[in-house]
């Protein structure tokens, strides 16, 4: 009997990615990968149907990871107008089919990402193999999850909406950034600053603090100018962004007990890898007062694998398929 071929998906606020997955030597392998902007199709169901129509073999079930909380088998994407339920997907002949949070999928996927597709941001090469790992990720939004592990090899993913926790400033400049953003938002979450749109919020706030004007209205412009000239105002913004990301990643590590490691996912970190490696990221990650030694023993790594969430969705799909 051959292993089944199952549908896996990773649907965010910007892009939708789908693949067929099979298990090979106990590890998920992806085939027939396709990615397209979410706006290409008016509904989530249309996007899935379009992918299935092009598949050489029709899967009978699977798991789709989505950017937002899943409630009673349904999803209303946080940063997208798409909505769908497992019941809707069953009308396409997918049964069993599950929707899970995208960072829950990343929690399952991170341990099976090959080492050569991880980049170190400091700390030891390996963490405690029996301790939890944490995932944080700036992209269209800011995702957070963890994978609890024990000495018996048992694992449990812990999806969360940690990106919507309150932002905690780490110095006087960030105190002022918070004050400025409070004029616009009643409550300033991590996601208001540490994601693509948040980078623009941060840049404008820093410009106001410095008493200068800025006409930049696209986060990609900030990143491009920062990489070209790290000493520019955009370079200062991106350095502050990396420092704040390190501080938040450290807070998540303390909260989850992630002595197994903290993985940085999402679309931003891989694109600025040399910059973030040279930034204050790791210093702010470890700057936790009496727990600095605790933090120094935790590895921090960027996931370079473009489809880690699909690997995690595949692990869940095959575990449930038996």
SERO-4910 file (N, C-alpha, C, O; in steps of 0.05 Angstrom, whole numbers):
BEGIN
 pado doro    nc1    nc2    nc3   cac1   cac2   cac3    cc1    cc2    cc3    oc1    oc2    oc3
  Unk    A     17    -24      0      0      0      0     18     25      0     36     28     17
  Unk    A     12     43    -18     28     68    -20     17     89     -2     -7     89      4
  Unk    A     34    107      7     25    128     24      7    147      8     11    150    -16
  Unk    A    -14    158     21    -32    175      7    -19    202      0      1    210     11
  Unk    A    -31    215    -20    -22    241    -28    -43    261    -17    -66    258    -24
  Unk    A    -34    280     -1    -53    297     13    -48    326      5    -26    334     -1
  Unk    A    -69    342      6    -68    371      1    -57    385     26    -66    380     48
  Unk    A    -38    403     21    -29    421     43    -30    450     32    -24    454      8
  Unk    A    -36    468     49    -37    496     41    -27    515     62    -26    508     86
  Unk    A    -18    538     54     -9    559     72    -20    586     60    -10    596     40
  Unk    A    -41    596     73    -55    619     62    -52    643     81    -61    642    104
  Unk    A    -39    664     72    -34    687     88    -50    711     78    -67    708     61
  Unk    A    -44    734     89    -58    758     81    -51    767     53    -65    783     40
  Unk    A    -28    758     42    -18    767     16    -18    745     -4    -28    749    -27
  Unk    A     -8    721      3     -5    700    -16    -18    674     -7    -21    669     17
  Unk    A    -25    657    -26    -35    630    -21    -16    610    -34     -9    613    -57
  Unk    A     -8    590    -18     10    570    -28     -2    542    -23    -13    537     -2
  Unk    A     -1    525    -44    -12    498    -41      8    478    -52     25    485    -69
  Unk    A      6    454    -43     23    432    -53      9    405    -46     -9    404    -30
  Unk    A     18    385    -59     11    357    -52     34    346    -36     58    351    -42
  Unk    A     28    331    -15     49    321      3     47    291      5     25    279      5
  Unk    A     70    279      7     72    250     14     95    247     34    112    264     35
  Unk    A     94    225     49    115    219     68    136    201     55    129    180     44
  Unk    A    161    209     57    183    193     46    204    190     69    215    209     78
  Unk    A    208    165     77    227    158     99    220    174    124    238    184    138
  Unk    A    195    177    129    186    190    154    186    220    153    181    233    174
  Unk    A    192    232    130    193    261    128    175    270    105    173    257     85
  Unk    A    161    293    109    143    302     88    158    312     63    179    326     65
  Unk    A    148    305     40    159    315     14    136    329     -1    114    318     -3
  Unk    A    143    352    -12    122    368    -26    125    365    -56    147    364    -67
  Unk    A    102    364    -70    102    362    -99     80    381   -110     62    390    -95
  Unk    A     82    387   -135     62    403   -149     56    429   -134     33    435   -128
  Unk    A     77    443   -127     74    468   -112     64    490   -130     72    492   -153
  Unk    A     46    507   -118     36    530   -133     31    553   -113     21    549    -91
  Unk    A     39    577   -121     35    601   -105     22    623   -122     29    626   -145
  Unk    A      4    637   -110     -9    660   -124    -18    680   -105    -24    674    -82
  Unk    A    -20    706   -113    -31    726    -95    -60    720    -88    -76    711   -104
  Unk    A    -66    723    -62    -93    717    -53   -115    732    -69   -137    722    -73
  Unk    A   -108    756    -78   -128    773    -92   -134    761   -120   -153    771   -133
  Unk    A   -119    741   -129   -125    729   -155   -153    717   -156   -165    717   -177
  Unk    A   -162    707   -133   -189    694   -133   -207    708   -112   -197    716    -91
  Unk    A   -232    712   -119   -250    728   -102   -255    714    -75   -260    728    -55
  Unk    A   -254    688    -74   -260    674    -49   -238    653    -44   -225    644    -62
  Unk    A   -236    645    -18   -218    624    -10   -224    598    -25   -206    585    -36
  Unk    A   -250    592    -27   -258    567    -39   -251    567    -69   -243    546    -80
  Unk    A   -253    590    -82   -245    592   -111   -216    586   -114   -207    573   -133
  Unk    A   -199    596    -95   -171    592    -97   -163    563    -94   -147    552   -109
  Unk    A   -176    549    -75   -170    521    -71   -179    505    -95   -165    487   -104
  Unk    A   -203    511   -105   -214    496   -128   -196    500   -152   -191    481   -167
  Unk    A   -186    524   -157   -168    529   -179   -143    512   -177   -134    501   -197
  Unk    A   -132    510   -153   -109    493   -150   -115    463   -155   -101    450   -170
  Unk    A   -137    454   -143   -144    425   -147   -150    419   -176   -143    397   -185
  Unk    A   -161    437   -191   -167    432   -219   -142    427   -235   -143    414   -256
  Unk    A   -119    438   -226    -94    435   -240    -77    412   -230    -55    407   -240
  Unk    A    -87    397   -210    -71    375   -198    -72    350   -216    -93    343   -226
  Unk    A    -49    337   -220    -49    312   -236    -63    290   -221    -74    272   -234
  Unk    A    -63    290   -195    -76    270   -178    -93    286   -158    -83    305   -145
  Unk    A   -118    278   -154   -135    293   -136   -133    282   -107   -138    258   -103
  Unk    A   -124    298    -89   -122    289    -61   -150    287    -49   -169    300    -58
  Unk    A   -153    269    -30   -179    266    -17   -182    280      9   -204    282     20
  Unk    A   -160    291     20   -161    305     45   -136    320     49   -119    322     31
  Unk    A   -133    333     72   -109    347     78   -112    368    100   -131    367    115
  Unk    A    -93    386    101    -92    407    122    -84    433    108    -64    434     93
  Unk    A    -98    455    114    -91    481    104    -86    499    127   -102    502    145
  Unk    A    -62    512    127    -55    531    148    -64    559    139    -60    566    116
  Unk    A    -75    574    158    -86    600    151    -77    621    171    -72    615    194
  Unk    A    -75    646    162    -64    667    178    -87    680    195    -99    700    188
  Unk    A    -92    667    218   -113    677    236   -122    655    254   -115    632    250
  Unk    A   -139    662    273   -150    641    291   -171    624    277   -188    634    263
  Unk    A   -170    598    282   -190    579    272   -210    574    295   -202    565    316
  Unk    A   -235    579    290   -256    575    310   -278    557    299   -291    563    279
  Unk    A   -282    534    312   -302    515    304   -299    507    275   -319    506    260
  Unk    A   -274    503    266   -269    495    239   -273    516    218   -276    510    194
  Unk    A   -274    541    226   -277    563    207   -256    585    211   -245    587    233
  Unk    A   -251    600    190   -230    620    191   -240    646    178   -253    646    157
  Unk    A   -234    668    191   -238    695    180   -210    707    181   -202    717    202
  Unk    A   -196    707    158   -168    715    158   -164    743    169   -179    762    162
  Unk    A   -144    746    187   -140    771    201   -134    794    181   -144    816    185
  Unk    A   -117    789    161   -108    811    143   -117    806    115   -103    813     96
  Unk    A   -141    794    111   -151    788     85   -182    786     86   -193    778    107
  Unk    A   -195    792     64   -225    789     64   -234    760     61   -258    755     62
  Unk    A   -216    741     56   -223    713     52   -235    701     77   -226    707     99
  Unk    A   -256    685     74   -268    669     96   -274    641     85   -280    638     61
  Unk    A   -272    621    102   -278    594     94   -281    576    118   -272    583    140
  Unk    A   -295    554    114   -298    534    136   -290    506    125   -289    502    101
  Unk    A   -285    488    144   -279    461    135   -303    449    120   -299    433    102
  Unk    A   -327    456    128   -351    447    114   -351    456     85   -359    441     67
  Unk    A   -344    481     80   -342    491     53   -322    475     36   -328    468     13
  Unk    A   -299    469     48   -278    454     34   -287    426     28   -278    414      8
  Unk    A   -304    414     45   -313    387     40   -330    385     14   -332    364      2
  Unk    A   -341    408      6   -357    408    -20   -339    403    -44   -349    398    -66
  Unk    A   -313    406    -40   -294    401    -62   -283    373    -62   -265    366    -76
  Unk    A   -295    356    -45   -287    328    -43   -264    323    -24   -251    302    -25
  Unk    A   -258    342     -7   -237    340     12   -248    331     39   -261    347     53
  Unk    A   -244    306     47   -254    297     72   -238    272     80   -240    251     67
  Unk    A   -223    274    102   -222    296    122   -205    319    112   -186    316     98
  Unk    A   -213    343    121   -198    367    116   -198    384    141   -218    386    155
  Unk    A   -174    395    148   -172    412    172   -160    439    166   -143    441    149
  Unk    A   -170    459    179   -158    485    179   -143    489    205   -153    483    227
  Unk    A   -118    498    204   -102    504    228    -89    531    224    -87    541    202
  Unk    A    -82    543    246    -68    569    245    -41    566    231    -27    545    234
  Unk    A    -33    586    216     -8    583    201     17    581    218     36    567    211
  Unk    A     16    594    242     40    591    259     39    565    275     59    556    285
  Unk    A     16    553    278     14    526    289     28    507    269     44    490    277
  Unk    A     23    511    243     37    495    223     67    499    223     82    480    221
  Unk    A     75    524    227    104    530    228    117    517    253    140    508    251
  Unk    A    102    515    275    113    502    298    118    472    292    139    462    301
  Unk    A    100    460    278    105    432    270    127    429    249    141    410    248
  Unk    A    129    450    232    148    448    210    177    454    217    195    442    206
  Unk    A    181    472    236    208    481    243    227    458    249    250    459    240
  Unk    A    219    438    265    238    416    272    247    399    248    267    385    250
  Unk    A    232    400    226    239    383    203    251    400    180    257    389    159
  Unk    A    256    426    185    270    442    165    300    434    165    312    433    187
  Unk    A    312    427    143    340    420    142    358    442    154    352    465    150
  Unk    A    379    434    167    397    453    179    409    473    159    414    496    166
  Unk    A    413    464    134    424    483    115    404    503    105    411    521     89
  Unk    A    379    502    115    359    522    108    351    538    133    329    549    135
  Unk    A    369    538    153    367    555    176    392    573    178    414    564    172
  Unk    A    388    598    187    410    616    190    411    626    219    391    634    230
  Unk    A    435    624    231    437    631    259    436    662    263    447    677    248
  Unk    A    422    669    285    423    697    294    436    699    322    433    719    336
  Unk    A    451    678    329    466    679    354    457    657    373    436    645    370
  Unk    A    474    652    393    469    631    412    481    605    403    494    604    382
  Unk    A    478    584    419    490    558    412    477    546    387    456    554    378
  Unk    A    491    526    376    481    513    352    455    498    357    437    498    340
  Unk    A    452    486    381    428    471    388    419    478    415    435    484    433
  Unk    A    393    478    419    381    482    445    375    456    459    383    434    449
  Unk    A    360    457    481    352    433    495    331    418    478    310    428    472
  Unk    A    338    393    469    320    378    451    293    370    464    274    362    450
  Unk    A    291    372    491    267    364    505    250    388    513    229    385    525
  Unk    A    260    412    507    246    437    515    230    448    492    234    440    469
  Unk    A    212    466    498    196    478    478    212    495    458    234    504    465
  Unk    A    202    498    434    212    517    415    191    538    411    167    533    415
  Unk    A    199    562    403    180    583    397    184    593    369    206    593    358
  Unk    A    162    602    356    163    614    330    152    642    331    131    647    343
  Unk    A    167    661    319    156    688    316    161    696    288    180    687    275
  Unk    A    144    713    277    147    720    249    135    746    240    110    748    239
  Unk    A    152    765    233    141    789    220    137    785    190    156    776    176
  Unk    A    114    792    181    108    790    152     86    811    147     89    834    154
  Unk    A     64    802    135     41    819    132     30    827    160     21    850    164
  Unk    A     32    809    179     25    813    207     48    803    224     71    802    215
  Unk    A     42    795    249     63    784    266     52    759    280     34    761    296
  Unk    A     64    737    272     54    711    283     71    701    306     94    707    308
  Unk    A     58    685    323     71    673    346     59    645    351     35    641    350
  Unk    A     77    626    357     67    600    365     90    586    380    112    597    382
  Unk    A     85    563    390    105    547    404     99    517    400     77    510    393
  Unk    A    119    501    404    117    472    403    127    461    429    151    462    434
  Unk    A    109    451    446    117    439    471    128    411    466    117    396    450
  Unk    A    150    404    480    163    378    476    171    367    503    177    382    522
  Unk    A    172    341    506    182    329    531    202    307    525    209    302    502
  Unk    A    213    295    547    234    276    545    226    250    531    243    234    524
  Unk    A    200    246    528    190    221    515    184    225    486    173    208    473
  Unk    A    191    248    475    187    253    446    159    263    439    153    265    416
  Unk    A    143    268    459    116    278    454    117    308    447    132    323    459
  Unk    A    100    316    429     99    344    420     70    354    419     52    338    413
  Unk    A     67    379    424     41    392    421     44    420    412     58    436    425
  Unk    A     32    428    390     34    455    380     15    473    396     -7    465    403
  Unk    A     24    497    400      8    517    415      4    541    398     20    560    399
  Unk    A    -18    542    383    -23    566    367    -31    589    385    -41    585    407
  Unk    A    -26    613    376    -33    636    392    -38    660    375    -33    660    350
  Unk    A    -47    682    387    -48    708    374    -30    727    389    -38    750    394
  Unk    A     -6    717    395     13    733    410     22    759    397     31    777    411
  Unk    A     19    761    371     26    785    357      8    809    365     15    832    360
  Unk    A    -15    802    377    -33    823    385    -31    830    415    -47    845    426
  Unk    A    -10    819    428     -3    828    455      8    856    454     16    866    433
  Unk    A      7    870    476     16    898    477     46    900    472     62    884    481
  Unk    A     54    920    457     82    927    452     94    939    477     82    957    490
  Unk    A    117    929    485    131    939    509    157    953    500    175    940    491
  Unk    A    158    980    503    182    994    495    206    987    513    203    980    536
  Unk    A    230    988    501    254    980    515    273   1002    522    293    998    537
  Unk    A    267   1026    513    284   1049    520    268   1075    516    244   1074    509
  Unk    A    281   1098    519    267   1123    517    256   1129    489    235   1140    486
  Unk    A    272   1121    469    262   1125    441    237   1109    436    218   1119    424
  Unk    A    236   1084    445    212   1068    441    189   1077    459    166   1074    451
  Unk    A    195   1089    482    174   1102    497    160   1123    480    136   1125    479
  Unk    A    176   1139    466    165   1161    449    151   1150    425    130   1160    417
  Unk    A    161   1128    413    147   1115    391    120   1106    400    100   1110    386
  Unk    A    118   1094    423     93   1085    434     73   1108    438     50   1106    431
  Unk    A     84   1130    449     67   1154    453     55   1164    427     32   1172    425
  Unk    A     72   1165    406     63   1175    380     42   1156    368     22   1166    358
  Unk    A     46   1130    370     27   1112    358      0   1111    373    -20   1105    362
  Unk    A      1   1118    399    -24   1119    414    -42   1141    405    -66   1140    410
  Unk    A    -32   1161    390    -49   1181    379    -67   1169    357    -89   1179    351
  Unk    A    -56   1148    344    -71   1136    322    -86   1111    330   -108   1106    320
  Unk    A    -75   1096    348    -87   1071    357    -93   1072    387    -77   1081    403
  Unk    A   -117   1064    394   -124   1064    422   -106   1045    438   -100   1050    461
  Unk    A    -98   1023    425    -81   1003    438    -59    996    418    -65    988    395
  Unk    A    -34    997    426    -12    991    407     -2    963    413     11    957    433
  Unk    A     -7    945    394      2    918    396     29    914    383     39    933    370
  Unk    A     42    891    387     67    885    374     64    887    344     82    898    330
  Unk    A     41    878    333     37    878    304     35    906    292     39    909    268
  Unk    A     30    926    309     29    953    298     57    964    291     59    984    277
  Unk    A     78    950    300    105    959    296    123    939    282    140    946    266
  Unk    A    119    913    289    138    893    279    125    875    258    118    852    263
  Unk    A    122    887    235    112    873    211    117    892    188    128    914    192
  Unk    A    108    885    164    112    903    141     99    930    145    113    950    144
  Unk    A     73    931    149     60    957    154     71    971    179     73    995    181
  Unk    A     79    955    199     90    966    224    117    980    219    123    999    233
  Unk    A    132    970    200    158    983    193    153   1012    184    169   1030    191
  Unk    A    132   1016    169    125   1043    160    116   1060    184    123   1083    186
  Unk    A    100   1048    202     92   1063    227    117   1072    242    118   1094    252
  Unk    A    136   1053    245    160   1059    260    176   1081    246    186   1099    260
  Unk    A    179   1079    220    195   1099    206    183   1127    209    198   1147    214
  Unk    A    157   1129    207    144   1156    210    147   1166    239    151   1190    243
  Unk    A    145   1148    258    148   1157    286    176   1167    291    180   1187    305
  Unk    A    196   1152    281    224   1160    285    230   1187    271    245   1203    281
  Unk    A    218   1191    248    221   1216    234    210   1239    250    222   1260    252
  Unk    A    187   1235    263    175   1255    279    193   1261    304    196   1284    311
  Unk    A    204   1240    316    222   1244    339    246   1261    331    255   1277    346
  Unk    A    256   1255    306    280   1269    297    274   1297    286    292   1312    279
  Unk    A    248   1303    283    241   1329    272    245   1332    243    252   1354    233
  Unk    A    243   1310    228    246   1311    199    222   1300    185    206   1285    196
  Unk    A    219   1308    160    196   1298    144    205   1273    129    228   1268    124
  Unk    A    185   1256    123    190   1232    107    167   1229     87    143   1233     95
  Unk    A    173   1223     63    153   1220     42    150   1191     34    137   1184     14
  Unk    A    163   1173     48    162   1144     42    135   1134     51    126   1139     73
  Unk    A    122   1119     33     96   1107     39     95   1077     33     73   1065     32
  Unk    A    118   1065     30    119   1036     24    141   1023     41    164   1032     39
  Unk    A    135   1003     57    156    990     73    179    980     57    202    979     66
  Unk    A    173    971     32    195    960     15    216    982      9    240    975      6
  Unk    A    208   1007      7    227   1029      3    246   1031     27    270   1036     23
  Unk    A    235   1028     51    251   1030     75    272   1009     75    296   1014     80
  Unk    A    264    984     69    282    962     69    304    965     48    328    961     53
  Unk    A    296    973     24    315    976      2    335    997      8    359    993      4
  Unk    A    327   1020     18    346   1042     25    364   1034     48    387   1042     49
  Unk    A    352   1020     68    368   1011     91    391    992     82    413    994     92
  Unk    A    384    974     65    404    955     56    426    968     39    449    960     39
  Unk    A    418    989     24    436   1004      7    455   1022     24    478   1024     19
  Unk    A    443   1034     45    458   1052     62    449   1049     91    431   1063     99
  Unk    A    462   1031    106    454   1027    134    456   1052    152    444   1052    173
  Unk    A    472   1072    143    474   1096    159    452   1117    154    452   1138    167
  Unk    A    434   1111    135    413   1129    128    391   1128    149    391   1110    166
  Unk    A    372   1147    148    348   1145    165    334   1118    163    324   1108    182
  Unk    A    332   1108    138    319   1082    135    335   1060    148    324   1041    159
  Unk    A    362   1063    147    379   1043    161    374   1044    191    374   1023    204
  Unk    A    371   1068    202    365   1071    230    338   1058    237    335   1045    258
  Unk    A    319   1062    219    292   1050    224    294   1019    224    283   1006    242
  Unk    A    308   1008    204    310    979    203    326    967    226    319    946    236
  Unk    A    346    982    235    362    973    258    344    972    283    346    954    299
  Unk    A    328    993    286    310    994    309    289    972    307    282    959    327
  Unk    A    279    967    283    260    945    278    272    918    287    259    903    301
  Unk    A    297    913    279    311    888    287    315    886    317    312    865    329
  Unk    A    322    909    329    326    909    358    300    902    372    299    886    391
  Unk    A    278    914    364    252    909    376    243    881    371    230    868    388
  Unk    A    249    870    347    242    842    342    258    824    361    246    804    371
  Unk    A    283    830    366    298    814    385    287    815    413    285    794    426
  Unk    A    278    839    422    266    841    448    241    825    450    236    811    470
  Unk    A    224    827    430    198    812    430    204    782    429    191    767    444
  Unk    A    222    773    412    229    745    411    239    735    438    233    712    446
  Unk    A    254    751    452    263    744    479    240    741    498    240    723    515
  Unk    A    221    760    497    198    759    514    182    733    509    172    720    528
  Unk    A    179    726    483    164    701    476    179    677    487    167    658    496
  Unk    A    206    677    485    222    655    495    217    652    525    215    629    535
  Unk    A    217    674    540    212    672    569    184    662    575    180    646    593
  Unk    A    165    672    559    137    665    564    131    635    559    116    623    574
  Unk    A    144    624    539    139    596    531    159    577    542    156    553    539
  Unk    A    181    587    554    202    569    563    216    556    540    223    532    542
  Unk    A    221    571    519    231    560    494    261    556    495    276    568    479
  Unk    A    270    539    513    299    533    514    309    516    491    333    511    488
  Unk    A    290    506    475    298    490    451    305    508    428    317    499    409
  Unk    A    298    533    429    305    552    408    282    569    400    259    563    404
  Unk    A    289    592    388    269    610    377    274    613    347    297    619    339
  Unk    A    254    608    332    256    609    303    242    634    292    219    639    300
  Unk    A    255    649    274    243    672    262    233    664    234    248    655    217
  Unk    A    207    666    231    194    659    205    184    684    192    190    706    201
  Unk    A    168    681    171    156    704    157    174    713    134    196    703    131
  Unk    A    164    732    119    178    740     94    199    760     98    216    764     79
  Unk    A    200    775    120    219    797    122    247    788    129    266    796    116
  Unk    A    250    772    150    277    765    160    296    753    139    319    761    138
  Unk    A    287    734    122    306    723    102    315    745     82    338    743     73
  Unk    A    299    765     77    307    785     57    327    805     69    341    818     54
  Unk    A    329    806     95    348    825    107    368    810    124    378    821    144
  Unk    A    374    786    117    390    768    135    417    780    144    422    781    168
  Unk    A    434    789    125    460    801    135    456    825    153    471    829    172
  Unk    A    435    841    147    430    865    163    421    857    191    432    868    211
  Unk    A    403    838    194    393    830    220    415    816    236    416    818    261
  Unk    A    433    801    222    455    788    236    474    808    248    487    803    269
  Unk    A    477    831    235    495    852    245    481    872    263    493    891    274
  Unk    A    455    869    267    439    888    282    439    882    312    452    863    321
  Unk    A    426    899    328    424    893    357    404    871    364    397    868    388
  Unk    A    395    855    345    375    835    350    383    817    374    368    815    393
  Unk    A    406    805    372    414    785    393    419    799    420    412    787    441
  Unk    A    431    822    419    435    837    444    409    842    459    407    839    483
  Unk    A    389    851    444    363    857    456    349    831    464    334    830    484
  Unk    A    353    809    449    342    783    456    352    774    484    336    765    500
  Unk    A    378    778    488    390    768    513    386    788    536    390    780    559
  Unk    A    380    813    531    379    834    552    354    830    569    334    845    566
  Unk    A    354    811    586    331    804    603    339    804    633    330    787    648
  Unk    A    356    823    640    362    827    669    374    802    681    394    791    671
  Unk    A    362    792    702    373    769    717    372    744    700    385    724    708
  Unk    A    358    744    678    356    720    662    373    721    637    369    706    617
  Unk    A    394    738    637    411    740    614    425    714    608    428    706    584
  Unk    A    435    699    628    448    673    624    429    653    612    436    637    595
  Unk    A    404    653    622    383    636    612    379    640    582    377    622    566
  Unk    A    378    666    574    373    673    546    397    666    529    394    658    506
  Unk    A    422    670    540    446    664    524    447    635    515    461    629    495
  Unk    A    434    617    529    435    589    522    414    581    501    412    557    494
  Unk    A    398    600    492    376    594    473    385    602    445    391    625    440
  Unk    A    386    583    426    393    591    398    370    606    385    347    601    390
  Unk    A    378    625    368    358    639    351    366    635    322    389    639    314
  Unk    A    346    628    306    351    621    278    329    632    260    306    633    268
  Unk    A    337    639    236    318    648    215    312    623    198    330    610    189
  Unk    A    286    619    193    279    597    174    280    608    146    266    626    138
  Unk    A    298    596    130    302    604    102    284    587     83    279    595     61
  Unk    A    276    564     93    259    546     76    232    561     70    219    570     88
  Unk    A    226    563     45    203    579     37    176    566     43    156    580     43
  Unk    A    176    540     49    151    526     52    150    511     78    139    489     79
  Unk    A    162    522     99    162    508    125    134    504    136    129    483    148
  Unk    A    116    522    131     88    518    141     75    495    126     59    481    138
  Unk    A     82    491    101     71    468     86     82    442     97     67    422     99
  Unk    A    107    442    105    119    418    118    104    412    144     98    389    149
  Unk    A     98    433    159     83    428    184     55    419    179     45    401    193
  Unk    A     42    431    159     14    422    153     15    392    144     -4    377    151
  Unk    A     36    385    130     38    357    121     42    338    145     30    316    146
  Unk    A     58    346    165     61    330    189     34    325    203     28    303    212
  Unk    A     18    347    205     -8    344    218    -26    326    201    -40    309    212
  Unk    A    -26    330    175    -44    315    157    -38    285    159    -57    269    161
  Unk    A    -13    278    159     -6    249    159    -10    237    187    -16    213    189
  Unk    A     -6    253    208    -11    243    234    -41    236    238    -48    217    251
  Unk    A    -58    253    226    -86    248    229    -96    226    210   -117    213    214
  Unk    A    -81    223    188    -89    202    169    -81    174    179    -89    153    168
  Unk    A    -65    174    201    -57    149    213    -34    136    199    -25    114    208
***
